């Protein structure tokens, strides 16, 4: 239907990033944003266009993740 056509026309991608060190001093988030602002994210593969902060529409943060059988 019309909703599916509108969805298919969206020019957005989803990336998942895990950051280590944020519980202490946000050092991972700082480095992540620093690299994006300097055109160095993602690192390692120079064949890809860099991801910049203006490319990000939304951020969803998960404080912690666990398997349900490990919660008891």
PDB file of N, CA, C and O in Angstrom:
ATOM      1  N   UNK A   1       0.801  -1.187   0.000  1.00  0.00           N
ATOM      2  CA  UNK A   1       0.000   0.000   0.000  1.00  0.00           C
ATOM      3  C   UNK A   1       0.845   1.253   0.000  1.00  0.00           C
ATOM      4  O   UNK A   1       2.055   1.200  -0.220  1.00  0.00           O
ATOM      5  N   UNK A   2       0.212   2.362   0.244  1.00  0.00           N
ATOM      6  CA  UNK A   2       0.879   3.661   0.237  1.00  0.00           C
ATOM      7  C   UNK A   2       1.931   3.756   1.338  1.00  0.00           C
ATOM      8  O   UNK A   2       3.003   4.319   1.118  1.00  0.00           O
ATOM      9  N   UNK A   3       1.640   3.210   2.526  1.00  0.00           N
ATOM     10  CA  UNK A   3       2.598   3.266   3.623  1.00  0.00           C
ATOM     11  C   UNK A   3       3.881   2.532   3.271  1.00  0.00           C
ATOM     12  O   UNK A   3       4.974   3.009   3.577  1.00  0.00           O
ATOM     13  N   UNK A   4       3.759   1.370   2.628  1.00  0.00           N
ATOM     14  CA  UNK A   4       4.943   0.604   2.237  1.00  0.00           C
ATOM     15  C   UNK A   4       5.772   1.368   1.209  1.00  0.00           C
ATOM     16  O   UNK A   4       7.001   1.355   1.275  1.00  0.00           O
ATOM     17  N   UNK A   5       5.117   2.032   0.263  1.00  0.00           N
ATOM     18  CA  UNK A   5       5.839   2.820  -0.732  1.00  0.00           C
ATOM     19  C   UNK A   5       6.584   3.981  -0.083  1.00  0.00           C
ATOM     20  O   UNK A   5       7.718   4.277  -0.459  1.00  0.00           O
ATOM     21  N   UNK A   6       5.955   4.640   0.888  1.00  0.00           N
ATOM     22  CA  UNK A   6       6.613   5.737   1.594  1.00  0.00           C
ATOM     23  C   UNK A   6       7.796   5.223   2.400  1.00  0.00           C
ATOM     24  O   UNK A   6       8.838   5.874   2.466  1.00  0.00           O
ATOM     25  N   UNK A   7       7.633   4.052   3.014  1.00  0.00           N
ATOM     26  CA  UNK A   7       8.726   3.458   3.782  1.00  0.00           C
ATOM     27  C   UNK A   7       9.905   3.137   2.874  1.00  0.00           C
ATOM     28  O   UNK A   7      11.052   3.389   3.242  1.00  0.00           O
ATOM     29  N   UNK A   8       9.645   2.595   1.713  1.00  0.00           N
ATOM     30  CA  UNK A   8      10.708   2.233   0.781  1.00  0.00           C
ATOM     31  C   UNK A   8      11.444   3.448   0.238  1.00  0.00           C
ATOM     32  O   UNK A   8      12.579   3.316  -0.221  1.00  0.00           O
ATOM     33  N   UNK A   9      10.835   4.623   0.275  1.00  0.00           N
ATOM     34  CA  UNK A   9      11.457   5.835  -0.241  1.00  0.00           C
ATOM     35  C   UNK A   9      12.335   6.534   0.797  1.00  0.00           C
ATOM     36  O   UNK A   9      13.021   7.501   0.464  1.00  0.00           O
ATOM     37  N   UNK A  10      12.327   6.072   2.033  1.00  0.00           N
ATOM     38  CA  UNK A  10      13.138   6.692   3.070  1.00  0.00           C
ATOM     39  C   UNK A  10      14.615   6.506   2.757  1.00  0.00           C
ATOM     40  O   UNK A  10      15.046   5.418   2.373  1.00  0.00           O
ATOM     41  N   UNK A  11      15.379   7.561   2.921  1.00  0.00           N
ATOM     42  CA  UNK A  11      16.812   7.511   2.665  1.00  0.00           C
ATOM     43  C   UNK A  11      17.554   7.506   3.999  1.00  0.00           C
ATOM     44  O   UNK A  11      18.328   8.417   4.291  1.00  0.00           O
ATOM     45  N   UNK A  12      17.312   6.477   4.800  1.00  0.00           N
ATOM     46  CA  UNK A  12      17.929   6.382   6.115  1.00  0.00           C
ATOM     47  C   UNK A  12      18.477   4.984   6.301  1.00  0.00           C
ATOM     48  O   UNK A  12      17.942   4.008   5.777  1.00  0.00           O
ATOM     49  N   UNK A  13      19.547   4.913   7.052  1.00  0.00           N
ATOM     50  CA  UNK A  13      20.146   3.637   7.391  1.00  0.00           C
ATOM     51  C   UNK A  13      20.238   3.545   8.900  1.00  0.00           C
ATOM     52  O   UNK A  13      20.202   4.558   9.599  1.00  0.00           O
ATOM     53  N   UNK A  14      20.356   2.337   9.392  1.00  0.00           N
ATOM     54  CA  UNK A  14      20.492   2.094  10.823  1.00  0.00           C
ATOM     55  C   UNK A  14      21.857   1.478  11.062  1.00  0.00           C
ATOM     56  O   UNK A  14      22.237   0.514  10.397  1.00  0.00           O
ATOM     57  N   UNK A  15      22.595   2.037  12.014  1.00  0.00           N
ATOM     58  CA  UNK A  15      23.844   1.420  12.429  1.00  0.00           C
ATOM     59  C   UNK A  15      23.751   1.147  13.924  1.00  0.00           C
ATOM     60  O   UNK A  15      23.092   1.881  14.660  1.00  0.00           O
ATOM     61  N   UNK A  16      24.409   0.102  14.356  1.00  0.00           N
ATOM     62  CA  UNK A  16      24.465  -0.254  15.762  1.00  0.00           C
ATOM     63  C   UNK A  16      25.911  -0.107  16.220  1.00  0.00           C
ATOM     64  O   UNK A  16      26.830  -0.609  15.572  1.00  0.00           O
ATOM     65  N   UNK A  17      26.104   0.581  17.334  1.00  0.00           N
ATOM     66  CA  UNK A  17      27.439   0.828  17.860  1.00  0.00           C
ATOM     67  C   UNK A  17      27.438   0.464  19.333  1.00  0.00           C
ATOM     68  O   UNK A  17      26.535   0.855  20.072  1.00  0.00           O
ATOM     69  N   UNK A  18      28.434  -0.275  19.760  1.00  0.00           N
ATOM     70  CA  UNK A  18      28.607  -0.539  21.187  1.00  0.00           C
ATOM     71  C   UNK A  18      29.797   0.283  21.665  1.00  0.00           C
ATOM     72  O   UNK A  18      30.841   0.315  21.013  1.00  0.00           O
ATOM     73  N   UNK A  19      29.636   0.937  22.791  1.00  0.00           N
ATOM     74  CA  UNK A  19      30.679   1.793  23.334  1.00  0.00           C
ATOM     75  C   UNK A  19      31.109   1.251  24.684  1.00  0.00           C
ATOM     76  O   UNK A  19      30.269   0.940  25.528  1.00  0.00           O
ATOM     77  N   UNK A  20      32.405   1.138  24.890  1.00  0.00           N
ATOM     78  CA  UNK A  20      32.949   0.649  26.146  1.00  0.00           C
ATOM     79  C   UNK A  20      33.665   1.805  26.834  1.00  0.00           C
ATOM     80  O   UNK A  20      34.482   2.484  26.212  1.00  0.00           O
ATOM     81  N   UNK A  21      33.373   2.030  28.085  1.00  0.00           N
ATOM     82  CA  UNK A  21      34.025   3.091  28.828  1.00  0.00           C
ATOM     83  C   UNK A  21      33.094   4.221  29.209  1.00  0.00           C
ATOM     84  O   UNK A  21      33.498   5.116  29.950  1.00  0.00           O
ATOM     85  N   UNK A  22      31.871   4.212  28.731  1.00  0.00           N
ATOM     86  CA  UNK A  22      30.956   5.304  29.037  1.00  0.00           C
ATOM     87  C   UNK A  22      30.484   5.299  30.485  1.00  0.00           C
ATOM     88  O   UNK A  22      30.137   6.353  31.018  1.00  0.00           O
ATOM     89  N   UNK A  23      30.464   4.158  31.122  1.00  0.00           N
ATOM     90  CA  UNK A  23      30.013   4.097  32.511  1.00  0.00           C
ATOM     91  C   UNK A  23      30.950   4.886  33.422  1.00  0.00           C
ATOM     92  O   UNK A  23      30.540   5.344  34.489  1.00  0.00           O
ATOM     93  N   UNK A  24      32.186   5.043  33.012  1.00  0.00           N
ATOM     94  CA  UNK A  24      33.156   5.743  33.846  1.00  0.00           C
ATOM     95  C   UNK A  24      33.203   7.243  33.567  1.00  0.00           C
ATOM     96  O   UNK A  24      33.047   8.050  34.483  1.00  0.00           O
ATOM     97  N   UNK A  25      33.415   7.616  32.314  1.00  0.00           N
ATOM     98  CA  UNK A  25      33.638   9.034  32.032  1.00  0.00           C
ATOM     99  C   UNK A  25      33.219   9.469  30.628  1.00  0.00           C
ATOM    100  O   UNK A  25      33.665  10.515  30.155  1.00  0.00           O
ATOM    101  N   UNK A  26      32.391   8.708  29.970  1.00  0.00           N
ATOM    102  CA  UNK A  26      31.923   9.018  28.614  1.00  0.00           C
ATOM    103  C   UNK A  26      33.067   9.111  27.603  1.00  0.00           C
ATOM    104  O   UNK A  26      32.932   9.772  26.574  1.00  0.00           O
ATOM    105  N   UNK A  27      34.186   8.455  27.890  1.00  0.00           N
ATOM    106  CA  UNK A  27      35.331   8.538  26.982  1.00  0.00           C
ATOM    107  C   UNK A  27      35.027   7.919  25.628  1.00  0.00           C
ATOM    108  O   UNK A  27      35.510   8.415  24.609  1.00  0.00           O
ATOM    109  N   UNK A  28      34.247   6.856  25.587  1.00  0.00           N
ATOM    110  CA  UNK A  28      33.924   6.215  24.308  1.00  0.00           C
ATOM    111  C   UNK A  28      33.020   7.110  23.465  1.00  0.00           C
ATOM    112  O   UNK A  28      33.223   7.226  22.256  1.00  0.00           O
ATOM    113  N   UNK A  29      32.029   7.740  24.082  1.00  0.00           N
ATOM    114  CA  UNK A  29      31.147   8.652  23.346  1.00  0.00           C
ATOM    115  C   UNK A  29      31.923   9.846  22.818  1.00  0.00           C
ATOM    116  O   UNK A  29      31.713  10.285  21.687  1.00  0.00           O
ATOM    117  N   UNK A  30      32.819  10.368  23.642  1.00  0.00           N
ATOM    118  CA  UNK A  30      33.632  11.508  23.220  1.00  0.00           C
ATOM    119  C   UNK A  30      34.485  11.141  22.014  1.00  0.00           C
ATOM    120  O   UNK A  30      34.544  11.892  21.040  1.00  0.00           O
ATOM    121  N   UNK A  31      35.145   9.990  22.074  1.00  0.00           N
ATOM    122  CA  UNK A  31      35.993   9.543  20.965  1.00  0.00           C
ATOM    123  C   UNK A  31      35.164   9.285  19.714  1.00  0.00           C
ATOM    124  O   UNK A  31      35.590   9.617  18.608  1.00  0.00           O
ATOM    125  N   UNK A  32      33.991   8.698  19.880  1.00  0.00           N
ATOM    126  CA  UNK A  32      33.080   8.425  18.766  1.00  0.00           C
ATOM    127  C   UNK A  32      32.715   9.729  18.052  1.00  0.00           C
ATOM    128  O   UNK A  32      32.815   9.810  16.828  1.00  0.00           O
ATOM    129  N   UNK A  33      32.294  10.742  18.801  1.00  0.00           N
ATOM    130  CA  UNK A  33      31.931  12.035  18.210  1.00  0.00           C
ATOM    131  C   UNK A  33      33.147  12.768  17.646  1.00  0.00           C
ATOM    132  O   UNK A  33      33.058  13.408  16.598  1.00  0.00           O
ATOM    133  N   UNK A  34      34.272  12.676  18.333  1.00  0.00           N
ATOM    134  CA  UNK A  34      35.504  13.298  17.853  1.00  0.00           C
ATOM    135  C   UNK A  34      35.894  12.736  16.489  1.00  0.00           C
ATOM    136  O   UNK A  34      36.229  13.489  15.573  1.00  0.00           O
ATOM    137  N   UNK A  35      35.851  11.415  16.358  1.00  0.00           N
ATOM    138  CA  UNK A  35      36.192  10.782  15.082  1.00  0.00           C
ATOM    139  C   UNK A  35      35.213  11.173  13.982  1.00  0.00           C
ATOM    140  O   UNK A  35      35.625  11.412  12.847  1.00  0.00           O
ATOM    141  N   UNK A  36      33.929  11.240  14.301  1.00  0.00           N
ATOM    142  CA  UNK A  36      32.944  11.633  13.296  1.00  0.00           C
ATOM    143  C   UNK A  36      33.174  13.071  12.829  1.00  0.00           C
ATOM    144  O   UNK A  36      33.116  13.349  11.632  1.00  0.00           O
ATOM    145  N   UNK A  37      33.431  13.974  13.756  1.00  0.00           N
ATOM    146  CA  UNK A  37      33.634  15.378  13.386  1.00  0.00           C
ATOM    147  C   UNK A  37      34.886  15.564  12.533  1.00  0.00           C
ATOM    148  O   UNK A  37      34.968  16.505  11.743  1.00  0.00           O
ATOM    149  N   UNK A  38      35.859  14.671  12.692  1.00  0.00           N
ATOM    150  CA  UNK A  38      37.103  14.768  11.929  1.00  0.00           C
ATOM    151  C   UNK A  38      37.114  13.872  10.695  1.00  0.00           C
ATOM    152  O   UNK A  38      38.144  13.749  10.032  1.00  0.00           O
ATOM    153  N   UNK A  39      35.979  13.243  10.379  1.00  0.00           N
ATOM    154  CA  UNK A  39      35.891  12.399   9.192  1.00  0.00           C
ATOM    155  C   UNK A  39      36.621  11.085   9.311  1.00  0.00           C
ATOM    156  O   UNK A  39      37.001  10.493   8.300  1.00  0.00           O
ATOM    157  N   UNK A  40      36.828  10.612  10.542  1.00  0.00           N
ATOM    158  CA  UNK A  40      37.585   9.382  10.773  1.00  0.00           C
ATOM    159  C   UNK A  40      36.733   8.219  11.266  1.00  0.00           C
ATOM    160  O   UNK A  40      37.266   7.278  11.852  1.00  0.00           O
ATOM    161  N   UNK A  41      35.431   8.262  11.044  1.00  0.00           N
ATOM    162  CA  UNK A  41      34.579   7.145  11.458  1.00  0.00           C
ATOM    163  C   UNK A  41      33.809   6.643  10.254  1.00  0.00           C
ATOM    164  O   UNK A  41      33.219   7.467   9.556  1.00  0.00           O
ATOM    165  N   UNK A  42      33.773   5.385   9.965  1.00  0.00           N
ATOM    166  CA  UNK A  42      34.464   4.286  10.655  1.00  0.00           C
ATOM    167  C   UNK A  42      35.948   4.267  10.300  1.00  0.00           C
ATOM    168  O   UNK A  42      36.349   4.678   9.211  1.00  0.00           O
ATOM    169  N   UNK A  43      36.737   3.790  11.227  1.00  0.00           N
ATOM    170  CA  UNK A  43      38.178   3.721  11.004  1.00  0.00           C
ATOM    171  C   UNK A  43      38.529   2.425  10.292  1.00  0.00           C
ATOM    172  O   UNK A  43      37.774   1.453  10.328  1.00  0.00           O
ATOM    173  N   UNK A  44      39.658   2.427   9.662  1.00  0.00           N
ATOM    174  CA  UNK A  44      40.164   1.194   9.064  1.00  0.00           C
ATOM    175  C   UNK A  44      39.848   1.004   7.600  1.00  0.00           C
ATOM    176  O   UNK A  44      40.719   0.566   6.849  1.00  0.00           O
ATOM    177  N   UNK A  45      38.642   1.313   7.159  1.00  0.00           N
ATOM    178  CA  UNK A  45      38.268   1.077   5.771  1.00  0.00           C
ATOM    179  C   UNK A  45      38.124   2.421   5.067  1.00  0.00           C
ATOM    180  O   UNK A  45      37.104   3.094   5.216  1.00  0.00           O
ATOM    181  N   UNK A  46      39.113   2.807   4.319  1.00  0.00           N
ATOM    182  CA  UNK A  46      39.096   4.099   3.629  1.00  0.00           C
ATOM    183  C   UNK A  46      38.281   4.050   2.339  1.00  0.00           C
ATOM    184  O   UNK A  46      38.160   5.065   1.652  1.00  0.00           O
ATOM    185  N   UNK A  47      37.719   2.883   1.997  1.00  0.00           N
ATOM    186  CA  UNK A  47      36.887   2.772   0.802  1.00  0.00           C
ATOM    187  C   UNK A  47      35.454   3.213   1.063  1.00  0.00           C
ATOM    188  O   UNK A  47      34.679   3.384   0.122  1.00  0.00           O
ATOM    189  N   UNK A  48      35.093   3.399   2.328  1.00  0.00           N
ATOM    190  CA  UNK A  48      33.742   3.828   2.690  1.00  0.00           C
ATOM    191  C   UNK A  48      33.727   5.325   2.961  1.00  0.00           C
ATOM    192  O   UNK A  48      34.709   5.894   3.439  1.00  0.00           O
ATOM    193  N   UNK A  49      32.604   5.950   2.649  1.00  0.00           N
ATOM    194  CA  UNK A  49      32.437   7.356   2.999  1.00  0.00           C
ATOM    195  C   UNK A  49      32.319   7.473   4.509  1.00  0.00           C
ATOM    196  O   UNK A  49      31.684   6.630   5.141  1.00  0.00           O
ATOM    197  N   UNK A  50      32.919   8.502   5.100  1.00  0.00           N
ATOM    198  CA  UNK A  50      32.820   8.652   6.552  1.00  0.00           C
ATOM    199  C   UNK A  50      31.402   9.002   6.990  1.00  0.00           C
ATOM    200  O   UNK A  50      30.641   9.629   6.253  1.00  0.00           O
ATOM    201  N   UNK A  51      31.072   8.589   8.192  1.00  0.00           N
ATOM    202  CA  UNK A  51      29.798   8.945   8.811  1.00  0.00           C
ATOM    203  C   UNK A  51      30.055  10.171   9.672  1.00  0.00           C
ATOM    204  O   UNK A  51      30.972  10.176  10.494  1.00  0.00           O
ATOM    205  N   UNK A  52      29.263  11.192   9.489  1.00  0.00           N
ATOM    206  CA  UNK A  52      29.420  12.435  10.239  1.00  0.00           C
ATOM    207  C   UNK A  52      28.201  12.647  11.140  1.00  0.00           C
ATOM    208  O   UNK A  52      27.159  12.020  10.951  1.00  0.00           O
ATOM    209  N   UNK A  53      28.347  13.527  12.109  1.00  0.00           N
ATOM    210  CA  UNK A  53      27.264  13.756  13.067  1.00  0.00           C
ATOM    211  C   UNK A  53      25.998  14.274  12.390  1.00  0.00           C
ATOM    212  O   UNK A  53      24.897  14.016  12.877  1.00  0.00           O
ATOM    213  N   UNK A  54      26.130  14.997  11.277  1.00  0.00           N
ATOM    214  CA  UNK A  54      24.933  15.486  10.591  1.00  0.00           C
ATOM    215  C   UNK A  54      24.174  14.371   9.884  1.00  0.00           C
ATOM    216  O   UNK A  54      23.043  14.581   9.444  1.00  0.00           O
ATOM    217  N   UNK A  55      24.771  13.197   9.769  1.00  0.00           N
ATOM    218  CA  UNK A  55      24.090  12.046   9.180  1.00  0.00           C
ATOM    219  C   UNK A  55      23.185  11.337  10.189  1.00  0.00           C
ATOM    220  O   UNK A  55      22.384  10.484   9.807  1.00  0.00           O
ATOM    221  N   UNK A  56      23.305  11.677  11.455  1.00  0.00           N
ATOM    222  CA  UNK A  56      22.573  10.979  12.512  1.00  0.00           C
ATOM    223  C   UNK A  56      21.256  11.692  12.774  1.00  0.00           C
ATOM    224  O   UNK A  56      21.227  12.893  13.042  1.00  0.00           O
ATOM    225  N   UNK A  57      20.183  10.949  12.694  1.00  0.00           N
ATOM    226  CA  UNK A  57      18.849  11.487  12.946  1.00  0.00           C
ATOM    227  C   UNK A  57      18.461  11.282  14.403  1.00  0.00           C
ATOM    228  O   UNK A  57      17.956  12.204  15.043  1.00  0.00           O
ATOM    229  N   UNK A  58      18.689  10.092  14.933  1.00  0.00           N
ATOM    230  CA  UNK A  58      18.259   9.762  16.291  1.00  0.00           C
ATOM    231  C   UNK A  58      19.273   8.830  16.940  1.00  0.00           C
ATOM    232  O   UNK A  58      20.012   8.113  16.266  1.00  0.00           O
ATOM    233  N   UNK A  59      19.286   8.861  18.256  1.00  0.00           N
ATOM    234  CA  UNK A  59      20.128   7.958  19.037  1.00  0.00           C
ATOM    235  C   UNK A  59      19.242   7.275  20.064  1.00  0.00           C
ATOM    236  O   UNK A  59      18.450   7.923  20.748  1.00  0.00           O
ATOM    237  N   UNK A  60      19.383   5.968  20.163  1.00  0.00           N
ATOM    238  CA  UNK A  60      18.689   5.197  21.194  1.00  0.00           C
ATOM    239  C   UNK A  60      19.767   4.572  22.066  1.00  0.00           C
ATOM    240  O   UNK A  60      20.611   3.821  21.579  1.00  0.00           O
ATOM    241  N   UNK A  61      19.737   4.883  23.349  1.00  0.00           N
ATOM    242  CA  UNK A  61      20.755   4.378  24.264  1.00  0.00           C
ATOM    243  C   UNK A  61      20.170   3.277  25.139  1.00  0.00           C
ATOM    244  O   UNK A  61      19.079   3.416  25.693  1.00  0.00           O
ATOM    245  N   UNK A  62      20.905   2.196  25.251  1.00  0.00           N
ATOM    246  CA  UNK A  62      20.553   1.105  26.153  1.00  0.00           C
ATOM    247  C   UNK A  62      21.594   1.101  27.261  1.00  0.00           C
ATOM    248  O   UNK A  62      22.783   0.935  26.990  1.00  0.00           O
ATOM    249  N   UNK A  63      21.165   1.281  28.499  1.00  0.00           N
ATOM    250  CA  UNK A  63      22.110   1.285  29.609  1.00  0.00           C
ATOM    251  C   UNK A  63      22.783  -0.066  29.778  1.00  0.00           C
ATOM    252  O   UNK A  63      24.002  -0.147  29.925  1.00  0.00           O
ATOM    253  N   UNK A  64      21.988  -1.121  29.757  1.00  0.00           N
ATOM    254  CA  UNK A  64      22.572  -2.450  29.908  1.00  0.00           C
ATOM    255  C   UNK A  64      21.685  -3.468  29.219  1.00  0.00           C
ATOM    256  O   UNK A  64      20.469  -3.301  29.129  1.00  0.00           O
ATOM    257  N   UNK A  65      22.308  -4.511  28.742  1.00  0.00           N
ATOM    258  CA  UNK A  65      21.607  -5.603  28.083  1.00  0.00           C
ATOM    259  C   UNK A  65      22.006  -6.898  28.761  1.00  0.00           C
ATOM    260  O   UNK A  65      23.153  -7.062  29.176  1.00  0.00           O
ATOM    261  N   UNK A  66      21.069  -7.808  28.872  1.00  0.00           N
ATOM    262  CA  UNK A  66      21.353  -9.091  29.502  1.00  0.00           C
ATOM    263  C   UNK A  66      20.443 -10.149  28.914  1.00  0.00           C
ATOM    264  O   UNK A  66      19.361  -9.850  28.410  1.00  0.00           O
ATOM    265  N   UNK A  67      20.893 -11.381  28.983  1.00  0.00           N
ATOM    266  CA  UNK A  67      20.040 -12.500  28.605  1.00  0.00           C
ATOM    267  C   UNK A  67      19.067 -12.764  29.740  1.00  0.00           C
ATOM    268  O   UNK A  67      19.448 -12.667  30.907  1.00  0.00           O
ATOM    269  N   UNK A  68      17.822 -13.095  29.429  1.00  0.00           N
ATOM    270  CA  UNK A  68      16.813 -13.259  30.475  1.00  0.00           C
ATOM    271  C   UNK A  68      17.121 -14.421  31.405  1.00  0.00           C
ATOM    272  O   UNK A  68      16.737 -14.375  32.574  1.00  0.00           O
ATOM    273  N   UNK A  69      17.796 -15.458  30.935  1.00  0.00           N
ATOM    274  CA  UNK A  69      18.098 -16.582  31.825  1.00  0.00           C
ATOM    275  C   UNK A  69      19.234 -16.252  32.793  1.00  0.00           C
ATOM    276  O   UNK A  69      19.519 -17.052  33.685  1.00  0.00           O
ATOM    277  N   UNK A  70      19.885 -15.112  32.647  1.00  0.00           N
ATOM    278  CA  UNK A  70      20.969 -14.695  33.541  1.00  0.00           C
ATOM    279  C   UNK A  70      20.487 -13.706  34.600  1.00  0.00           C
ATOM    280  O   UNK A  70      21.291 -13.235  35.405  1.00  0.00           O
ATOM    281  N   UNK A  71      19.195 -13.383  34.617  1.00  0.00           N
ATOM    282  CA  UNK A  71      18.676 -12.373  35.536  1.00  0.00           C
ATOM    283  C   UNK A  71      18.327 -12.910  36.916  1.00  0.00           C
ATOM    284  O   UNK A  71      18.108 -12.120  37.834  1.00  0.00           O
ATOM    285  N   UNK A  72      18.270 -14.197  37.089  1.00  0.00           N
ATOM    286  CA  UNK A  72      17.840 -14.746  38.381  1.00  0.00           C
ATOM    287  C   UNK A  72      18.929 -14.732  39.417  1.00  0.00           C
ATOM    288  O   UNK A  72      18.710 -15.164  40.549  1.00  0.00           O
TER     289      UNK A  72
END
